Amino acid sequence: MPKNPGLDQRGPMERLVRMAAVLRAAGPDGVSVDKLARVAGFSSSQPDTRREQVAKDVRHLRRQGWQVVNTAGKGELARYRMETVDNRVAVHLSRGQAAALQRAALVADRADLLDRLGLSGSKPASEPPIRVQDQAAAELEPVLDAVRHQCVLTFRYNGTTRRAHPQAVRRRSGTWYLWAVEDGSEQPKWFAVSRMDEVDLQAPGTARSLEEAPRWSFDPLAWRIDPPTDVVTQTTPDYRADVVSLLGQPRDEQEHSGDLRMTFTTTNWSAARARIYELGPRVRVLGSSEFRESLLRELESWAGEGPR
């Protein structure tokens, strides 16, 4: 039984291989469209037909990952040149993976990687989700010096002049933070370096060091200020997402008469109380008894101060 000619791809594949080999060997000078037509073996008597057949095969080469560009000017006959690329990445990556790699290269300002990998011929599916901006040296350098040499640091922050003892710095999502304890306070906290003004250093060795390690968590609920305490709350299924968004994932969760009893562990009672106030009537606090008493005492102190 004879083969269906439409299923025999040997001829077209050999033609593409010949065209790719000639383009690669030509280097930066490229190859004219008419020469590529002869290499491909197109035999139509109409030059425009042969050139359109070449253009179709060039598009097919591009889909396979080869970066072939037309260097001819407007109104001139096409002249194709193959860029030196490693098309193995383009061939093996899915469309989604290629788009993710494009966005990552753009975020890192490495368009040269896209050229070398053969991924610069198409626009990414979306703009980079973030923009990476380097911290200005004028803002960051004195903060780093203060940490290195244990210098007391003075600066304006949120409109207030601060005097602090720097302990460590950390970068998160492209922003630098200083971990320091202010004069008159025993508890250190994070300061965004980009929001500091009028930064000034005292003499080396003037800053005191803390014995405790930095709290790398930016969530105040995880700061080690108070002993670990289980806070038991009760809410309805409708408000579960609200409670989790403010108090985090519960350590334990049980259904009770149609409601949800959720247990959270916190080491910062003040932050936990603040989150519970924000939840308001959406949540009830059942325990612990010590935490519940601290909540009631704080509310009573506020009520005794009159309108706030």
C-alpha positions in Angstrom: 0.0 0.0 0.0 1.6 3.3 -1.0 2.3 5.9 1.6 0.3 9.0 1.9 2.5 11.8 0.5 1.2 14.2 3.1 2.7 12.1 5.9 6.2 12.0 4.5 8.1 14.8 6.2 11.6 13.8 5.1 11.7 16.2 2.2 10.6 19.3 4.1 12.8 18.5 7.0 15.9 18.1 4.8 15.0 21.4 3.1 14.9 23.2 6.5 18.2 21.6 7.5 19.9 22.8 4.3 18.5 26.3 4.7 19.6 26.4 8.4 23.1 25.2 7.5 23.6 27.8 4.7 22.3 30.6 7.0 24.6 29.6 9.8 27.6 29.3 7.5 26.9 32.8 5.9 27.5 34.5 9.2 26.7 38.2 9.6 26.5 38.8 5.8 23.4 36.7 5.6 21.8 35.1 2.5 19.6 36.6 -0.1 16.0 35.3 -0.4 16.7 34.2 -4.0 19.8 32.1 -3.0 17.8 30.5 -0.2 15.1 29.6 -2.8 17.7 27.8 -4.8 19.1 26.1 -1.8 15.6 24.9 -0.8 15.0 23.7 -4.4 11.9 25.8 -5.0 11.2 25.5 -8.8 8.3 27.8 -9.4 8.6 30.0 -12.4 7.3 33.0 -10.4 9.9 34.7 -8.3 7.3 36.1 -5.8 6.0 32.5 -5.3 9.6 31.2 -4.5 10.2 34.1 -2.1 6.9 33.5 -0.3 7.9 29.8 0.1 11.2 30.9 1.6 9.5 33.3 4.0 7.1 30.4 5.1 10.1 28.2 5.8 11.9 31.0 7.7 8.8 31.4 9.9 8.9 27.6 10.6 12.6 27.8 11.6 11.8 30.6 14.0 9.1 28.5 15.6 11.7 25.8 16.1 13.8 28.2 18.1 16.2 29.6 15.4 16.6 33.3 15.4 16.5 34.4 11.8 16.2 38.1 11.0 15.6 40.0 7.8 18.3 42.7 7.5 17.0 44.2 4.2 15.7 47.7 4.2 12.1 48.7 3.3 11.4 48.0 -0.3 14.5 45.8 -0.8 14.6 42.1 -1.4 14.7 40.1 1.8 18.2 39.1 3.1 18.2 36.7 6.0 20.8 36.3 8.7 20.9 33.7 11.5 21.9 35.1 14.9 24.2 33.0 17.1 21.9 31.5 19.7 21.5 28.4 21.7 18.0 27.3 20.7 18.0 24.2 22.9 16.2 26.2 25.7 13.6 27.6 23.4 12.9 24.1 22.0 12.5 22.3 25.4 10.6 25.0 27.3 6.9 25.2 27.2 5.3 28.6 26.3 4.6 29.3 30.0 8.1 28.4 31.0 9.6 30.6 28.3 7.4 33.5 29.3 8.5 33.1 32.9 12.2 33.1 31.9 11.6 36.2 29.8 10.1 38.1 32.7 12.9 37.0 35.1 15.6 38.1 32.6 13.8 41.5 32.2 13.5 42.0 35.9 17.3 41.3 36.3 18.0 43.6 33.4 19.7 40.8 31.4 18.2 41.2 27.9 21.5 39.7 26.6 20.5 36.4 28.0 17.3 36.5 26.0 19.4 37.1 22.8 21.7 34.2 23.6 18.9 31.8 24.4 16.8 32.7 21.4 13.9 34.1 23.5 14.0 37.7 22.5 11.9 37.4 19.4 8.6 37.6 21.1 7.1 39.8 23.8 6.6 38.2 27.2 3.0 37.3 28.2 3.0 40.1 30.7 5.2 42.9 32.1 7.6 41.9 34.9 5.6 41.6 38.2 8.2 43.6 40.1 10.8 46.1 39.5 14.1 45.7 41.3 15.6 49.0 42.4 19.0 49.2 44.1 19.1 51.0 47.4 20.8 54.3 47.0 24.4 54.1 48.4 23.9 57.4 50.3 21.1 55.8 52.3 22.5 52.4 52.9 26.2 52.9 53.5 26.0 54.7 56.8 23.5 52.1 58.1 25.9 49.3 57.2 28.8 51.2 58.8 26.8 51.7 62.0 26.2 47.9 62.2 29.8 47.0 61.4 31.3 49.4 63.9 28.5 49.4 66.6 27.8 53.1 66.2 24.7 54.7 67.7 22.6 55.9 64.8 20.4 59.0 64.7 17.9 59.6 61.9 14.4 61.0 61.1 11.7 58.4 60.5 8.0 59.1 59.9 8.7 62.7 60.9 10.3 61.9 64.2 14.0 62.0 65.2 15.2 58.6 66.4 18.3 57.5 68.3 18.9 53.8 68.0 21.4 51.0 68.6 21.7 49.1 65.3 21.9 45.3 65.4 21.5 43.9 61.9 20.3 44.6 58.4 18.3 42.5 56.1 17.0 42.8 52.5 13.5 41.7 51.6 11.7 42.1 48.3 14.4 44.6 47.1 14.2 46.8 50.3 16.8 47.0 53.0 15.6 47.0 56.7 17.5 47.9 59.8 16.9 46.0 63.0 17.6 48.3 66.0 16.5 49.2 69.5 15.7 52.9 70.2 16.8 54.7 73.3 14.2 54.3 76.0 12.9 51.0 74.7 14.0 47.4 75.3 12.4 45.9 72.3 14.1 46.2 68.9 12.1 46.6 65.7 12.5 47.0 61.9 13.1 50.3 60.1 12.9 50.6 56.3 16.3 52.2 55.3 14.7 54.0 52.3 12.4 56.0 54.7 15.3 57.3 56.8 16.4 60.9 56.5 19.3 62.9 58.1 21.2 59.8 59.0 24.2 60.4 61.4 26.6 58.1 63.1 28.1 58.5 66.6 31.6 57.2 67.5 32.4 53.5 67.0 31.5 51.3 70.0 28.8 53.5 71.3 25.9 51.2 70.4 25.0 48.4 72.8 24.5 44.9 71.5 21.6 42.7 72.4 22.1 39.1 73.5 19.0 37.8 71.6 19.2 37.0 67.9 17.3 39.1 65.4 13.7 38.3 64.8 13.8 37.6 61.1 10.1 37.3 60.9 8.4 40.6 59.8 5.1 39.4 61.4 4.8 40.9 64.9 2.8 37.8 66.0 6.0 35.8 65.8 8.3 38.1 67.7 9.6 36.6 70.9 8.4 39.1 73.4 6.1 37.1 75.6 6.1 33.4 76.6 4.4 31.2 73.9 0.7 31.3 74.5 -2.2 29.4 73.0 -5.0 31.8 72.1 -8.3 30.0 71.6 -10.9 31.8 69.4 -14.4 31.0 68.3 -15.9 32.2 65.0 -18.4 31.2 62.3 -17.4 29.5 59.1 -18.3 32.7 57.2 -15.5 34.6 59.0 -12.9 31.9 59.0 -10.9 33.5 56.2 -10.9 36.9 58.0 -9.5 35.3 61.2 -6.8 33.4 59.4 -5.8 36.5 57.4 -5.0 38.3 60.7 -4.0 35.6 63.1 -2.4 33.1 60.6 -3.0 29.4 60.2 -4.4 27.8 63.4 -2.4 25.2 65.3 -5.7 23.4 65.9 -9.2 23.7 64.5 -12.4 22.0 65.6 -16.1 22.4 64.8 -18.3 23.0 67.8 -22.1 23.4 67.5 -21.8 24.9 64.0 -19.0 27.3 65.0 -15.2 26.9 64.6 -12.8 26.8 67.5 -9.3 27.8 66.4 -6.2 27.7 68.4 -3.3 30.0 67.6 0.2 30.3 69.3 1.6 33.7 69.8 4.7 35.1 71.5 3.6 38.8 71.2 0.4 39.4 73.2 0.2 43.1 72.2 0.2 42.2 68.5 -2.4 39.5 69.1 -4.7 41.8 71.0 -4.4 44.4 68.2 -5.4 41.8 65.6 -8.4 40.7 67.7 -9.6 44.3 68.1 -9.5 44.6 64.3 -11.6 41.5 64.0 -14.2 42.9 66.4 -17.4 40.9 66.8 -16.3 38.4 64.1 -14.4 36.5 66.8 -14.7 35.6 70.5 -11.7 34.9 72.7 -12.1 31.8 74.9 -8.6 31.4 76.3 -6.1 31.2 77.6 -7.4 32.7 80.8 -4.2 34.8 81.3 -4.4 36.2 77.7 -8.2 36.8 78.1 -7.6 38.8 81.4 -4.9 40.9 79.6 -7.4 41.7 76.9 -10.1 42.7 79.4 -7.7 44.9 81.4 -6.6 46.8 78.4 -10.2 47.4 77.3 -11.2 48.5 80.8 -8.2 51.0 80.8 -9.4 52.5 77.6 -13.0 52.7 78.8 -11.8 54.7 81.9 -10.1 57.3 79.7 -13.3 58.4 78.2 -13.9 59.1 74.4 -10.8 58.4 72.4 
